[in-house]
Amino acid sequence: MTIARTICIGFLVLIVIGTVLLMMPFATASGDWNSFVVALFTSTSAVCVTGLAVVDTGSDFSFWGQLTILLLIQVGGLGYMMTTTFLILLLGRKFDLRQKFAIQESFDRPFLQGSNNLVRSIIATTAIFEITGILLLLNTFVREFGWSGGLWYSIFHSISAWNNAGFSLFSDSLVGYRSSWVINLVIPGLVIFGGIGYQVIIEMYLWSIDKIKGKSERFCFSLNFKVVVSTTALLLIVGTIAFFFTELHNSATLGDFNFQDKFLAAWFQSMSTRTAGFNSIDLGNMTTAGLFITMGFMFIGASPSGTGGGIKTTTFRILYNSTKSVLRGKNEVVLYQREVPSTLILKAVAVVFGTAASIVLVTILISAIDTEFDFLPILFEVISAFATVGLSTGITSSFAVASKMILVLAMYIGRVSILMVIAAIIGDPSPSSLQYPEENLLVG
C-alpha cells in the first residue's frame, strides 16, 4: 500500500460514503430514495470540489442533503490525508514517518519538518477565511431570506467558495447577484485565497508579522510564492480584459449591462473559470471566443496546495519559461534568478501531457455516446470536470448514464491528479543504476 494508493483509496472511500448518504430519503427534498447515479455524481463532484451537478442542489436536496454535500466539500477541499491527519492530532497521537510522507505527497511540498504546526496552521487558516466569509455575506442573504435562511446561505456559499467547489443553492448560480459589490468581492476573495495555496498564505502571514514587529531584516519570499502570486495576478487581469471585450456586444451575456455590471461580470468570470465553478452570466450563451478562453483558463486552474484543480499556475509558468528559454537559445530555465531543476520541468511536461491526453480520450468517448451534442459543449464539460471547475453550458444533466459515469471518473482523476493515479496503479518506481548514451533527434 503505497502513499499514492492510500490517497487515491481515501478519496474513493469518501465518495462511497457520500453516495450512500445522498441516496437516503432524508437527503432528498421529496423524501424518496435518491437515484444511485445522481448520488454518485453529486458525491464525486463534492469530494472533488468540482461543482458539476445533474440536479438542482437548492431544490432537489433537503437541508440534510445540502449539509452532507457541504461536509463532503470541506473534507474534499482539505484533502483526505489532511483530514485524517487532523483527526490524529485531535486524538493526541503522534505522526509516524509514513504519515509525514503522505502529507508531503498530498501538498507536493517537503513538509517533513513541523508537520504538526503545518496541519494546525492549515486548519486555522481555513476556519478564519470561512468564518470571515460567512460574516461578510450575512447581511446580503439575511435581508432576502431572514436570519435562519440567510445564515445557512452564507455558510454554504462561504465554504463552497473557499474550497473552490462552485456548488450554489441557487438554480442559476450567482447570476441574480451580478450587480452586488459584496458578492463580487467576497466570493472572489475566498476563491482566490482558497486556490492560491496554503504555503503562499502562510508566507503572507509571516511577512505581515515581521512588518508589524518592525524587523529590519528583509523577508525572503520563496520561489513558489513569487511564481504563484505573479501568475495569478496576471491571469486575473488578462481574463477580465478578455471576457470584457469578447462578450461586450453579446446581448445574451454582457451586451445589455451598464459599464459597472459588465466590468463586475467580466471580473467574476475571470476569477471563477480557474476552478471556482460559480457564474454570474449564462455560459451557454457565451460567444465561441469566450468559451475557448474559459476552457483555457480552466485548463490552467489554481495553484499547488490550494483547493483548486487544473494543471496549476506553477506548471503553466514553468512551461512558458521553458519555451522562452528555447527561443532565446538558452539551456536552462530561470525564474526570478533561480534555475528550475530538470526534474520539475519533466514533471510539468508529464502533467500537461497526461491531462491533455485524458481530456482527448474522455471527449471522444462522450462524443461517441451522446451524438446529439456538439463537440464544443462536450469538450467544455470534460475540461470543467478534469480541472474540477464545475462550470457548465447546461448539458451535463442531459448526458447518458455512461457519459455521466465517465465524467465521474474524470472528476476523480482531476482531483487526485493524473500522476498520482498512475503512481497508484504502477506502484513505486524501482531504482536503476543504468545510464544510457545520449543521441539527438529532430524536434519541432
N, C-alpha and C positions, 0 to 999 in steps of 0.2 A: 504494500500500500504506500505508494509514493505520495509526496506532498501534493503534486498536481492532481492525482486521483482523489485524495482526501478533499480538496477544494471542490472539484467537479461533482463528486458524490454528495458533498454537503449541500450544494445548490439544488441537486436533484431531490434530495430529501425534503428540503424546504418547499419545493414546487409541489411534491406529492402531498405534503401536509396541507398546503394551501388549497390544493384541488379538492381534497376531501372536505375541508371546512366550507368551501364555497359551494359545494354540492348540497349541503344540508338545507332543509327547509327554512331554518332561522336566518339564513344568509340572503334569501330572496325576498323581494317586496311582496310577491304573491303568496308566499308561504308554502310553495310547492318545491319538490326536489328540482335542483338545477341540472341542466344538461352537462354531461361529462366534458364535452368539447368546450363549452363556454367556461366551465370552471377551470379546466386545464389551461386554456388560453389566457384567461384573466390572471390566474395564479402565476403563470410563467411571466406574463407581462409585468406583474407587480414585483416579483422577486428579482427580475432582471431590470427593474426600474426603466421599463420601456414606455408604457403608456398606450400602446395599441389596444383597442377594445373591440369586441364583436357585439356588445350590448351597451346600453347607456348605464354608466356607473351610478348616476344620481337617482334614476327611476327604477332600474331593474333589481338593484340590491337594497336590502334593508339596512338599517343602521348597523346591525351586527355584521352584515356582509361588507359594508363600507369600512368598518373598523378592522375586519380581517384583512382587507386589501391594504389598509394603511399600515398595519403591523408588518405585512409582507414587504411593503415598500421600505419600511425602516430597516428591517433586517437585511433586505437585499442591498440597500444603499450602503450600509456599513460593511457588508460582506459577511459571508459565512464564518470565515476564520476570525474576523474582528469581533463578531457577536459571541462566538463560543469562548474566545479569549477573555472578553469582558465578564462573562459568566464565571469563568475560572477565577478571575480576580475577586468577584463578589463572594465566592465561596472560600476565599482566603488561601487558595492553593497557589503554588509557585509554577512558573514556566519551566518546562523541560526544553532541551535543545531543539527537539523536533518542532515544538510549538513556536519557538523563536524563528526557526527557518520558515515555517508556514506563514508567519506574519510578513517576513521579508518577501516571500514569493507572492503573497497577495498584493502588496503595495509596490513590488518591483523596486524596492529600495533596501539598502543594507542597514536594517534597524536592529541588529543583534544587541547593541548596547542600549540599555534603558528601555526595554520593551514595556515594562510596567508603566513607566511615565508616559510613553507614547500612547498606549491604549487609553489611559486616563485623560490625556490631552485631547484625543480624538473624540471621546465621548462627551467631554466638557464642551468642546467646540461645536459639536452637533447640537447639544442641548441649548447653548447660548444663542446660536443663529436661529434655530427653530422657534424658540420662545420669543425672541425679538420679532420674528416674522409674524407670529400669532398676534402679538400686541399691536403691531403696526397695521395689520389687516382688520383688526377687530372692529374699529369704528365704521369702516366701509360696509362690512357684512352685517353688523348689528342693526344699522339703520334700515336695512332691507329685510332681514329675516328675524329680528328680535334677538334677545340675549342668547337663548339656548341654541337657536339655529345659527346665529352669527358666529358664536364661539366654535361650533362644530365646523362650519365652513372655513373659518380662519385656521383651525388646527389642521384640517385635511389639506388645504392648499399650501400652507406653510411647509409641512413635512413633504408633500409631493414635490414642491419646488426645490427645496434644499437637496433632495435626493435625485433631482433631475428626472423624476418619474413621468410627469406630464399628465397624470390622472386628474380629472376635474369632475366635480359634482354637477357641472352644467353641461347640457347636451351639446352646446356649441363651443365648449371650452371657455375661453375668456373673451369671446367676440363682443359680448354685451358690455365689457369694461374697457373697450379700446380707447375711450376718452379720459379714463381715470388716471390721474397722475400717480396716485397711491399704488394702484395695481401695476402700472407700467414702470414703477421704480422698485417696489418691494419684491415682487415676483422675480424680475430680472436680477436684482441684487442677490437674492437667495440662490438662484440658479447659477449665477457666475461664481459666487464663492463656493458653492457646493461642488461645482465642476472643475474649479481651478486646482484642487488638490490640497490635502491636509498639510503637507510639508510646506507649501507656499504660505498658508495661513499662519502656521506656527512660526515661520521666519518673519512674517509681518509683525506678529505679536512680540517676538524677541527684539526686533528692531525698535518697535514702539516703546518697549520697556527701557531700552538703552537711551532713547531720546528723552523720556520722562526723567530718568535718573541723571541726565546731563553728562553721560560718559563721553570723554573726549576721543576715545578710540573709534576709528571708522568701522562700522558694521560691514562685514564681508558677506554679501548675498551669494548663495550657491549658483552654479550654472543653471541648474534646474529652475530656480526662481526667475532668473533673468529671461530665460527662453520662454517659460510658460506665461509670464506676465506680459512681455512684449508681444508675443504671438497672439495671445488672447485679445489684447487691446487692439491690435492691428486688424484682426478678423472681425471684431465688433464694429469698428469704424467702416471698413470696406463693405461689410454686409449691409449696414444701414444705408450707405450710399447706393449700393447695387439694387437693393429691394425698392428704394425710393424711386429710382429712375426707371426700372423695368416695369413697375406696376403703376407708375404715375398717371397714365391715361387709361388704365383698365377700370372701367366703371364697376366691375364686379368685385374689385378689391379696394384700391386706394383712390380711384378716379373721382368719386363724388365726395371725398372727405375734404375738410378745410386743411390748411397747411399744418396746423398743430397735430391733428389726428393722423395725417399722412406720415409725419415725422415719427410720432409715437408708434404707429403700426409698423413702420419700416424698422425702427429700433427694436421693437418687440420680436419681430420675426428674425432679425439678425442674431439676437440672443437665443431665441428658442430653437432655431434649427440645429444648434450644436448640442443636441441630446436632451433638451428640456421637454419638448413634446407639447407645450401649450401653443395655442394660436389665437390671434385676435382678428384674423381675416379668414375668409373661406378659401382654403388651399386648393379645393377642387376647381376654382375659377381663376387660378393664377395663370399668367402667361407661360408659354413654354420656356422662355428665358428664366423666369422666376423659379419654375420648378427645377431646372437644371442647376441654378445657383443654390437652391435649397438642398439638392442632393449632394452637391459638392461640399457644402458646409456640414451636412450630416455625416458624410464620409470622414471628414477630419475629426469632428467630435470634440470632446473635452480634454482634460489633462490627466496625466498619471496620478494615481492615489486619490482621485476625485470620485464623485458618484456618477459621472457620465461615461459614455462609451465612445465608439469611433476608433480610428487608428491613433488618436491622441495628437495634441499640438506639438509635442516634442518630436514625434515621428515625422510629422509633416515638415518641421523646421530642419531636421537632420537631412532629409531627402532634398529639400530645397537648397540647403547649403552645399550638399554633395554635388548637385547639378551645377551650382555656381562655381565650385572648385574645378570641376571638369572643364567648364567653358573658359576658365582663366588659366588652364594648363597646370594646375597645382595637384599634388599627390596626397594632400591631407585636407581634412575638413575641419575648419576652425569656427568656433562660436565664442564670441566675447573673449578673444585672445586665449582660448583653451582648445586644444586639439581633441576631437571626438575619437574615442577608441574605435578600431575597425570592427570589434565585436558588436558595438551598438549600431554601427551602420548596417552590418549584416542582419541584425535583429529587425531594424526598421524596414529593410527590404523584404524580409520574411513576413512581417506583419501586413504590409501593404499587399504583397502578392497573395498571401493566404486569404486575406479578407476579400480582395477583388475576385479571386477565383471562386470563392464560396458564393459571393453575390451573383456572379455569372451563372453558376450551376443552379442555384435556387431560382433565379429568374427564368431560366429555361424550363425547369420542372413545372413551375406555376403557370407559365405561358402555355405549356402543353396540356395542362389540366383545365385551366379556365380560359378557353379560347375566345370567349366573348369579350374579354377585356383587352384594351390596347396595351402595347408594350410599355409605354412611358409610365402610366399609373402603376403597373405591376413592379417595374424597376424601382419606382419611388417607395412603394410599400416594403420591398425587400431591403433596400438600403436603410430605411427607417427602422426595420426590425434588427438588422445586423448591428447598426450603430446605437441601438437601444434608445432611439429618439422618441418614437411614438406618434409623430406627425402622420397624417393620413389624408388622402384625397377623397375618402369616404367609401372605398370599395372593399375594405377588409372584411366587413360583416357579410358581404355577398360572395366571398370565396367558397369554393367547395371544401368539404371537411378535410380532404387530403392536403389541399393548399394551406389550410389553417394549421395542420399538424407540421407542415414544412416550415411555416413561419414560427411556430413554437420552437422548433429546433434552431432556427436562425437566431431568435432572441436569446436562447440559452448559450449558443456558441459566442454570440456577440458580447454577452455579459462576462463570461469566464475567460474570453479571448481565444482566438483560434490556435495560438501557440500552446496555451495551457491544455486545450482539448487534445491536441496532437501529442503533447508530452504525456498526458494521462493514458493515451492509447498505447504508445510505443514504450513507455517506461523511461527510466533514467538512462541517458546515453552512456555507452561503455567507453572508458578512456582508451585512447590509442596513441602509441608512440611512433606510428608511421608518419613519414613526411614525404610527400610526393614532389617530383620536379615541376617547376613552373613551365608553362608554354602559352604563348599568346594566341588569340583568336580574334576574328573580326567582330566588332560590336557596333550597333547603330548603323 
